[in-house]
């Protein structure tokens, strides 16, 4: 098991809202199990995982000049963290805008 099992953080409006409830979404290859994802999240971010949900995102058919191709399937994991701990992946620093004078 490598830490590269989790390819990316899934960023959307819904995932930002769920982050306030200590639920975080990650994208990984479709062959990763819930147990593997749990271990990787716990080791990488130093938190205890309470609950983990998964969904398979089917690859889309994309047209190119040479014909059509198929993107690979991916899996999205939604991880709930115990004890109010948080992962600082969704933190956005608000920039102060200069005042117009």
N, CA, C and O atoms as a MOPAC input file, in Angstrom:
PM7 MOZYME 1SCF
protein

 N      0.83700 1    -1.18800 1     0.00000 1
 C      0.00000 1     0.00000 1     0.00000 1
 C      0.87600 1     1.24300 1     0.00000 1
 O      1.76100 1     1.38800 1     0.84400 1
 N      0.63400 1     2.11500 1    -0.92400 1
 C      1.39700 1     3.34400 1    -1.03900 1
 C      0.49200 1     4.52300 1    -0.73500 1
 O     -0.73200 1     4.42500 1    -0.82100 1
 N      1.10900 1     5.63600 1    -0.37900 1
 C      0.31300 1     6.83200 1    -0.11700 1
 C     -0.25300 1     7.41300 1    -1.40800 1
 O     -1.13400 1     8.27300 1    -1.36600 1
 N      0.24400 1     6.95300 1    -2.55500 1
 C     -0.27900 1     7.45200 1    -3.82300 1
 C     -1.58600 1     6.76700 1    -4.21200 1
 O     -2.09500 1     6.98100 1    -5.31300 1
 N     -2.12900 1     5.94900 1    -3.32200 1
 C     -3.41100 1     5.30100 1    -3.58200 1
 C     -4.50600 1     6.35800 1    -3.70800 1
 O     -5.40500 1     6.22000 1    -4.53700 1
 N     -4.43800 1     7.40900 1    -2.89600 1
 C     -5.38200 1     8.51400 1    -3.00700 1
 C     -4.80300 1     9.51200 1    -3.99500 1
 O     -3.84200 1    10.21500 1    -3.68300 1
 N     -5.38300 1     9.57500 1    -5.18200 1
 C     -4.82700 1    10.39400 1    -6.25700 1
 C     -5.03100 1    11.88700 1    -6.03200 1
 O     -4.11800 1    12.67900 1    -6.26900 1
 N     -6.22100 1    12.27900 1    -5.57800 1
 C     -6.51000 1    13.70600 1    -5.46600 1
 C     -7.63800 1    13.93500 1    -4.47100 1
 O     -8.34900 1    13.00800 1    -4.08300 1
 N     -7.77900 1    15.17200 1    -4.07700 1
 C     -8.90500 1    15.59200 1    -3.25400 1
 C    -10.03200 1    15.97300 1    -4.20200 1
 O     -9.81300 1    16.69600 1    -5.17400 1
 N    -11.23300 1    15.48900 1    -3.92300 1
 C    -12.38400 1    15.81800 1    -4.76500 1
 C    -12.92300 1    17.17000 1    -4.30700 1
 O    -13.38900 1    17.30900 1    -3.17600 1
 N    -12.85700 1    18.15300 1    -5.18100 1
 C    -13.25100 1    19.51400 1    -4.82800 1
 C    -14.51600 1    19.88800 1    -5.59000 1
 O    -14.54900 1    19.87300 1    -6.82000 1
 N    -15.55100 1    20.22200 1    -4.83500 1
 C    -16.80900 1    20.68500 1    -5.40500 1
 C    -17.52000 1    21.52300 1    -4.34500 1
 O    -17.06200 1    21.60500 1    -3.20500 1
 N    -18.61700 1    22.13200 1    -4.71500 1
 C    -19.37900 1    22.91500 1    -3.74100 1
 C    -19.88300 1    22.02700 1    -2.61500 1
 O    -19.85100 1    22.41200 1    -1.44600 1
 N    -20.34600 1    20.84500 1    -2.97100 1
 C    -20.86500 1    19.92100 1    -1.97300 1
 C    -19.75900 1    19.46100 1    -1.02300 1
 O    -19.99100 1    19.33600 1     0.17900 1
 N    -18.56400 1    19.21000 1    -1.55100 1
 C    -17.47800 1    18.74800 1    -0.68700 1
 C    -17.02300 1    19.85200 1     0.26800 1
 O    -16.61600 1    19.55500 1     1.39100 1
 N    -17.08300 1    21.11400 1    -0.15100 1
 C    -16.77200 1    22.21900 1     0.75400 1
 C    -17.78500 1    22.28400 1     1.89300 1
 O    -17.40700 1    22.53400 1     3.03800 1
 N    -19.05400 1    22.06300 1     1.60000 1
 C    -20.07900 1    22.07800 1     2.63800 1
 C    -19.89100 1    20.91900 1     3.60500 1
 O    -20.03600 1    21.08800 1     4.81600 1
 N    -19.56900 1    19.74000 1     3.07500 1
 C    -19.37700 1    18.56300 1     3.92000 1
 C    -18.11600 1    18.67600 1     4.77400 1
 O    -18.03200 1    18.04600 1     5.82800 1
 N    -17.13400 1    19.46700 1     4.34000 1
 C    -15.90200 1    19.63600 1     5.11400 1
 C    -16.18900 1    20.28800 1     6.46000 1
 O    -15.48200 1    20.02600 1     7.43300 1
 N    -17.20600 1    21.12500 1     6.53100 1
 C    -17.57000 1    21.73000 1     7.81100 1
 C    -18.16700 1    20.69600 1     8.76200 1
 O    -18.20400 1    20.92000 1     9.97200 1
 N    -18.63300 1    19.56500 1     8.22800 1
 C    -19.15300 1    18.46000 1     9.03900 1
 C    -18.09600 1    17.37700 1     9.24200 1
 O    -18.41300 1    16.27600 1     9.69100 1
 N    -16.83400 1    17.68900 1     8.91100 1
 C    -15.69600 1    16.76900 1     9.04700 1
 C    -15.84200 1    15.54300 1     8.15500 1
 O    -15.51900 1    14.42700 1     8.56100 1
 N    -16.33500 1    15.76100 1     6.93000 1
 C    -16.41400 1    14.71400 1     5.90100 1
 C    -15.60600 1    15.18600 1     4.70500 1
 O    -15.82700 1    16.28500 1     4.19700 1
 N    -14.66500 1    14.35300 1     4.25100 1
 C    -13.72900 1    14.74000 1     3.20400 1
 C    -13.78800 1    13.72700 1     2.07100 1
 O    -13.97500 1    12.53400 1     2.31300 1
 N    -13.62800 1    14.19600 1     0.82900 1
 C    -13.74100 1    13.33800 1    -0.35300 1
 C    -12.40100 1    13.23300 1    -1.06800 1
 O    -11.68400 1    14.22000 1    -1.22700 1
 N    -12.07700 1    12.00200 1    -1.49800 1
 C    -10.83700 1    11.71800 1    -2.20400 1
 C    -11.13900 1    10.88200 1    -3.44000 1
 O    -12.10400 1    10.11800 1    -3.45800 1
 N    -10.30900 1    11.02600 1    -4.47800 1
 C    -10.40800 1    10.23600 1    -5.70600 1
 C     -9.25100 1     9.24800 1    -5.72300 1
 O     -8.12700 1     9.59400 1    -5.35800 1
 N     -9.52800 1     8.01000 1    -6.15100 1
 C     -8.48500 1     6.98500 1    -6.22700 1
 C     -8.80000 1     6.03800 1    -7.38500 1
 O     -9.88700 1     6.10800 1    -7.95800 1
 N     -7.86200 1     5.15200 1    -7.73600 1
 C     -8.15900 1     4.14600 1    -8.75500 1
 C     -9.28800 1     3.22600 1    -8.28800 1
 O     -9.54700 1     3.11200 1    -7.09000 1
 N     -9.95200 1     2.57800 1    -9.23200 1
 C    -11.13800 1     1.78600 1    -8.89100 1
 C    -10.81600 1     0.48400 1    -8.16800 1
 O    -11.73000 1    -0.16200 1    -7.65300 1
 N     -9.55500 1     0.07700 1    -8.11200 1
 C     -9.22700 1    -1.19000 1    -7.45600 1
 C     -8.86300 1    -1.03100 1    -5.98000 1
 O     -8.45800 1    -2.00800 1    -5.35100 1
 N     -8.99300 1     0.15300 1    -5.41600 1
 C     -8.67100 1     0.40200 1    -4.01300 1
 C     -9.88000 1     0.04600 1    -3.15500 1
 O    -11.00900 1     0.41000 1    -3.48500 1
 N     -9.64300 1    -0.66800 1    -2.04900 1
 C    -10.73600 1    -1.05300 1    -1.15400 1
 C    -10.92200 1    -0.00500 1    -0.05600 1
 O    -10.07800 1     0.87100 1     0.13300 1
 N    -12.04200 1    -0.11100 1     0.66300 1
 C    -12.30600 1     0.80400 1     1.76400 1
 C    -11.26000 1     0.65700 1     2.86200 1
 O    -10.83300 1     1.65100 1     3.44900 1
 N    -10.84700 1    -0.57200 1     3.14100 1
 C     -9.85800 1    -0.81600 1     4.19400 1
 C     -8.52400 1    -0.15300 1     3.85100 1
 O     -7.88600 1     0.44200 1     4.72000 1
 N     -8.10300 1    -0.25300 1     2.59600 1
 C     -6.85200 1     0.38400 1     2.18000 1
 C     -6.95600 1     1.90200 1     2.28900 1
 O     -6.02600 1     2.55800 1     2.75900 1
 N     -8.07300 1     2.45600 1     1.86000 1
 C     -8.26300 1     3.90400 1     1.92400 1
 C     -8.27700 1     4.38100 1     3.37300 1
 O     -7.72500 1     5.43800 1     3.68000 1
 N     -8.89400 1     3.62200 1     4.25800 1
 C     -8.94200 1     3.97900 1     5.67900 1
 C     -7.54000 1     4.06800 1     6.26700 1
 O     -7.20700 1     5.03100 1     6.95800 1
 N     -6.71600 1     3.05200 1     5.98500 1
 C     -5.35600 1     3.01700 1     6.52400 1
 C     -4.53500 1     4.18700 1     5.98900 1
 O     -3.80400 1     4.82800 1     6.74400 1
 N     -4.65100 1     4.46700 1     4.70600 1
 C     -3.88200 1     5.55400 1     4.09600 1
 C     -4.27800 1     6.90600 1     4.68500 1
 O     -3.40500 1     7.71900 1     4.99100 1
 N     -5.57500 1     7.16200 1     4.84900 1
 C     -6.02400 1     8.44100 1     5.40900 1
 C     -5.55500 1     8.58000 1     6.84800 1
 O     -5.08800 1     9.64800 1     7.24500 1
 N     -5.67100 1     7.51500 1     7.63700 1
 C     -5.24500 1     7.57900 1     9.03200 1
 C     -3.74300 1     7.81800 1     9.15300 1
 O     -3.31100 1     8.59600 1    10.00400 1
 N     -2.94000 1     7.16100 1     8.31200 1
 C     -1.48900 1     7.34100 1     8.37300 1
 C     -1.05900 1     8.69500 1     7.80900 1
 O     -0.17100 1     9.34000 1     8.36700 1
 N     -1.66500 1     9.12200 1     6.73400 1
 C     -1.23400 1    10.35100 1     6.06100 1
 C     -1.59200 1    11.61100 1     6.84400 1
 O     -0.79500 1    12.54700 1     6.90800 1
 N     -2.78200 1    11.64200 1     7.43700 1
 C     -3.25800 1    12.86400 1     8.06100 1
 C     -3.31000 1    12.79200 1     9.58200 1
 O     -3.62400 1    13.79300 1    10.22600 1
 N     -3.01300 1    11.63900 1    10.17700 1
 C     -2.97500 1    11.51300 1    11.62700 1
 C     -4.32500 1    11.67900 1    12.29500 1
 O     -4.40800 1    12.26400 1    13.37500 1
 N     -5.37700 1    11.18300 1    11.68200 1
 C     -6.72700 1    11.25800 1    12.24600 1
 C     -7.31700 1     9.85500 1    12.31000 1
 O     -6.83100 1     8.94000 1    11.64600 1
 N     -8.36000 1     9.68900 1    13.10600 1
 C     -9.08400 1     8.42500 1    13.16800 1
 C    -10.32100 1     8.52500 1    12.28800 1
 O    -11.08800 1     9.48300 1    12.38500 1
 N    -10.50500 1     7.53500 1    11.43600 1
 C    -11.64100 1     7.51900 1    10.52000 1
 C    -12.81900 1     6.84900 1    11.20900 1
 O    -12.69700 1     5.73400 1    11.71600 1
 N    -13.96000 1     7.53100 1    11.22700 1
 C    -15.17400 1     7.00200 1    11.83600 1
 C    -15.94300 1     6.15300 1    10.83400 1
 O    -16.34400 1     5.03100 1    11.14500 1
 N    -16.14800 1     6.67900 1     9.64500 1
 C    -16.97100 1     6.02300 1     8.63400 1
 C    -16.39500 1     6.34100 1     7.26800 1
 O    -15.84600 1     7.42100 1     7.05200 1
 N    -16.52300 1     5.38900 1     6.34000 1
 C    -16.02700 1     5.62300 1     4.98700 1
 C    -17.05600 1     5.09500 1     3.98700 1
 O    -17.51900 1     3.96000 1     4.10400 1
 N    -17.40600 1     5.91500 1     3.01600 1
 C    -18.32900 1     5.53600 1     1.95000 1
 C    -17.57900 1     5.59100 1     0.63300 1
 O    -16.63900 1     6.37100 1     0.47600 1
 N    -17.99900 1     4.75800 1    -0.31600 1
 C    -17.32700 1     4.76900 1    -1.62000 1
 C    -18.35900 1     4.73100 1    -2.73600 1
 O    -19.46200 1     4.21000 1    -2.57500 1
 N    -17.97000 1     5.29800 1    -3.87000 1
 C    -18.81300 1     5.29000 1    -5.06300 1
 C    -17.90600 1     5.17600 1    -6.27600 1
 O    -16.84600 1     5.80000 1    -6.32900 1
 N    -18.32500 1     4.37300 1    -7.25400 1
 C    -17.54500 1     4.21300 1    -8.47800 1
 C    -18.00100 1     5.26800 1    -9.48200 1
 O    -19.18700 1     5.37700 1    -9.79400 1
 N    -17.04200 1     6.04200 1    -9.98200 1
 C    -17.31600 1     7.04200 1   -11.00700 1
 C    -16.93200 1     6.43500 1   -12.34500 1
 O    -15.74900 1     6.22600 1   -12.61600 1
 N    -17.90600 1     6.15500 1   -13.17100 1
 C    -17.66600 1     5.50000 1   -14.45600 1
 C    -16.94200 1     6.43500 1   -15.41400 1
 O    -17.20400 1     7.63700 1   -15.43900 1
 N    -16.02400 1     5.87200 1   -16.20500 1
 C    -15.27300 1     6.65200 1   -17.18000 1
 C    -16.15300 1     7.08000 1   -18.33900 1
 O    -17.02700 1     6.33100 1   -18.77600 1
 N    -15.92300 1     8.27300 1   -18.83100 1
 C    -16.71800 1     8.80900 1   -19.93100 1
 C    -16.09900 1     8.42500 1   -21.26900 1
 O    -14.89100 1     8.20800 1   -21.36700 1
 N    -16.92700 1     8.34600 1   -22.28100 1
 C    -16.43800 1     8.14900 1   -23.64300 1
 C    -16.09300 1     9.52800 1   -24.19200 1
 O    -16.92600 1    10.43400 1   -24.18600 1
 N    -14.87300 1     9.67700 1   -24.66100 1
 C    -14.40900 1    10.94900 1   -25.19900 1
 C    -14.00900 1    10.77200 1   -26.65400 1
 O    -13.33500 1     9.80400 1   -27.00500 1
 N    -14.42600 1    11.70700 1   -27.50200 1
 C    -14.09900 1    11.64600 1   -28.92500 1
 C    -12.80000 1    12.39000 1   -29.18800 1
 O    -12.54900 1    13.45300 1   -28.62100 1
 N    -11.98600 1    11.81600 1   -30.05000 1
 C    -10.75200 1    12.45600 1   -30.48600 1
 C    -10.69200 1    12.41900 1   -32.00700 1
 O    -11.59700 1    11.90500 1   -32.66500 1
 N     -9.63500 1    12.96000 1   -32.54300 1
 C     -9.46500 1    12.96200 1   -33.98900 1
 C     -9.34400 1    11.54100 1   -34.53000 1
 O     -9.81800 1    11.24900 1   -35.62800 1
 N     -8.71800 1    10.67000 1   -33.76800 1
 C     -8.48300 1     9.29600 1   -34.21300 1
 C     -9.67000 1     8.37500 1   -33.95000 1
 O     -9.63900 1     7.21200 1   -34.35200 1
 N    -10.69200 1     8.85300 1   -33.30100 1
 C    -11.84100 1     8.01200 1   -32.98000 1
 C    -12.31700 1     8.32400 1   -31.57600 1
 O    -12.18000 1     9.45100 1   -31.10100 1
 N    -12.87300 1     7.33000 1   -30.91900 1
 C    -13.33200 1     7.56000 1   -29.55600 1
 C    -12.51100 1     6.72200 1   -28.58800 1
 O    -11.99900 1     5.65900 1   -28.93800 1
 N    -12.40000 1     7.21900 1   -27.37700 1
 C    -11.66300 1     6.51900 1   -26.33400 1
 C    -12.46900 1     6.53300 1   -25.05700 1
 O    -13.48000 1     7.22800 1   -24.96200 1
 N    -12.03300 1     5.78000 1   -24.08900 1
 C    -12.75300 1     5.66200 1   -22.83100 1
 C    -11.82400 1     6.02800 1   -21.68800 1
 O    -10.73300 1     5.47100 1   -21.57300 1
 N    -12.24400 1     6.95800 1   -20.84300 1
 C    -11.48500 1     7.28400 1   -19.64400 1
 C    -11.65200 1     6.14500 1   -18.64700 1
 O    -12.66000 1     5.43900 1   -18.66300 1
 N    -10.67000 1     5.97200 1   -17.79100 1
 C    -10.73100 1     4.87000 1   -16.83400 1
 C    -11.70800 1     5.18800 1   -15.70100 1
 O    -11.96500 1     6.35100 1   -15.39000 1
 N    -12.24100 1     4.13600 1   -15.09700 1
 C    -13.12600 1     4.28900 1   -13.95400 1
 C    -12.30800 1     4.73700 1   -12.75000 1
 O    -11.12700 1     4.41100 1   -12.62400 1
 N    -12.96000 1     5.49200 1   -11.86900 1
 C    -12.32000 1     5.95600 1   -10.64500 1
 C    -13.25500 1     5.67100 1    -9.48800 1
 O    -14.43400 1     5.37900 1    -9.68400 1
 N    -12.72200 1     5.75900 1    -8.28600 1
 C    -13.53500 1     5.55800 1    -7.10200 1
 C    -13.42000 1     6.79500 1    -6.22400 1
 O    -12.32700 1     7.32900 1    -6.02900 1
 N    -14.56000 1     7.25000 1    -5.69100 1
 C    -14.58200 1     8.39800 1    -4.79400 1
 C    -14.86700 1     7.89500 1    -3.38700 1
 O    -15.84900 1     7.18900 1    -3.15700 1
 N    -14.00200 1     8.26400 1    -2.45000 1
 C    -14.19100 1     7.90800 1    -1.04900 1
 C    -14.60000 1     9.14900 1    -0.27700 1
 O    -13.98700 1    10.20700 1    -0.41700 1
 N    -15.64000 1     9.01600 1     0.54000 1
 C    -16.04000 1    10.07000 1     1.45300 1
 C    -15.74200 1     9.57400 1     2.85700 1
 O    -16.29100 1     8.56600 1     3.30200 1
 N    -14.86700 1    10.29000 1     3.54900 1
 C    -14.34000 1     9.85600 1     4.83600 1
 C    -14.88300 1    10.76000 1     5.92600 1
 O    -14.78000 1    11.98300 1     5.82700 1
 N    -15.46700 1    10.16500 1     6.97800 1
 C    -15.89200 1    10.91000 1     8.15900 1
 C    -14.82700 1    10.73300 1     9.23100 1
 O    -14.36900 1     9.61800 1     9.48200 1
 N    -14.43500 1    11.83400 1     9.86200 1
 C    -13.35300 1    11.81900 1    10.83900 1
 C    -13.93800 1    11.87700 1    12.24400 1
 O    -14.91100 1    12.59200 1    12.48500 1
 N    -13.34300 1    11.12100 1    13.17700 1
 C    -13.81900 1    11.06300 1    14.55900 1
 C    -13.37700 1    12.27500 1    15.37100 1
 O    -12.43200 1    12.98100 1    15.01900 1
 N    -14.09200 1    12.48800 1    16.46500 1
 C    -13.71900 1    13.41600 1    17.53000 1
 C    -13.50100 1    14.85400 1    17.08000 1
 O    -12.71100 1    15.57000 1    17.69400 1
 N    -14.16600 1    15.28500 1    16.05000 1
 C    -14.05900 1    16.67300 1    15.63300 1
 C    -12.70600 1    17.07400 1    15.07000 1
 O    -12.43600 1    18.26500 1    14.91600 1
 N    -11.86400 1    16.12500 1    14.76300 1
 C    -10.57200 1    16.44100 1    14.13700 1
 C    -10.85000 1    16.91400 1    12.71600 1
 O    -11.91600 1    16.64300 1    12.16300 1
 N     -9.89800 1    17.61400 1    12.13300 1
 C    -10.10400 1    18.09000 1    10.77300 1
 C     -8.84600 1    17.88900 1     9.94900 1
 O     -7.74400 1    17.76000 1    10.48200 1
 N     -9.03300 1    17.86500 1     8.64500 1
 C     -7.94700 1    17.77000 1     7.68000 1
 C     -7.90300 1    19.10700 1     6.96200 1
 O     -8.93400 1    19.58100 1     6.48500 1
 N     -6.73600 1    19.72000 1     6.87600 1
 C     -6.62500 1    21.07600 1     6.33400 1
 C     -6.50600 1    21.10300 1     4.81800 1
 O     -5.69500 1    21.85700 1     4.28100 1
 N     -7.28800 1    20.30600 1     4.12700 1
 C     -7.23100 1    20.29600 1     2.67300 1
 C     -8.14400 1    21.34100 1     2.05300 1
 O     -7.86000 1    21.85200 1     0.97000 1
 N     -9.22300 1    21.65800 1     2.72400 1
 C    -10.22300 1    22.55100 1     2.15800 1
 C    -10.11700 1    23.97200 1     2.70100 1
 O    -10.95600 1    24.81700 1     2.38800 1
 N     -9.10500 1    24.24100 1     3.50200 1
 C     -8.96600 1    25.56700 1     4.08500 1
 C     -8.58400 1    26.56800 1     2.99500 1
 O     -7.59200 1    26.38000 1     2.28900 1
 N     -9.36100 1    27.60900 1     2.86700 1
 C     -9.09800 1    28.66000 1     1.89000 1
 C     -8.85600 1    29.95100 1     2.66300 1
 O     -9.67600 1    30.37400 1     3.47800 1
 N     -7.73200 1    30.55100 1     2.39000 1
 C     -7.43100 1    31.81100 1     3.04400 1
 C     -8.18100 1    32.92600 1     2.32700 1
 O     -8.11200 1    33.05800 1     1.10500 1
 N     -8.88600 1    33.70800 1     3.09700 1
 C     -9.63000 1    34.81600 1     2.50900 1
 C     -8.69600 1    36.01200 1     2.38700 1
 O     -8.09500 1    36.45600 1     3.36500 1
 N     -8.59100 1    36.51200 1     1.18900 1
 C     -7.73600 1    37.66400 1     0.94900 1
 C     -8.53200 1    38.93400 1     1.21200 1
 O     -9.70100 1    39.05200 1     0.84400 1
 N     -7.87100 1    39.86100 1     1.85100 1
 C     -8.53100 1    41.13400 1     2.09000 1
 C     -8.40200 1    41.99100 1     0.83800 1
 O     -7.30800 1    42.19100 1     0.31000 1
 N     -9.51900 1    42.47900 1     0.38700 1
 C     -9.51200 1    43.33100 1    -0.79700 1
 C     -9.19900 1    44.76200 1    -0.36900 1
 O     -9.71800 1    45.24100 1     0.63900 1
 N     -8.36200 1    45.43400 1    -1.12800 1
 C     -8.08000 1    46.83200 1    -0.77300 1
 C     -9.33300 1    47.68900 1    -0.95900 1
 O    -10.10500 1    47.51000 1    -1.90000 1
 N     -9.49900 1    48.60500 1    -0.04300 1
 C    -10.66700 1    49.47600 1    -0.10800 1
 C    -10.46500 1    50.54200 1    -1.16800 1
 O     -9.37600 1    51.09500 1    -1.32600 1
 N    -11.52800 1    50.81300 1    -1.88000 1
 C    -11.47400 1    51.86900 1    -2.88700 1
 C    -11.60300 1    53.21600 1    -2.19500 1
 O    -12.45200 1    53.40700 1    -1.32400 1
 N    -10.76100 1    54.12800 1    -2.59100 1
 C    -10.83200 1    55.45900 1    -1.97500 1
 C    -11.19400 1    56.51700 1    -2.97500 1
 O    -11.29500 1    57.69100 1    -2.62200 1

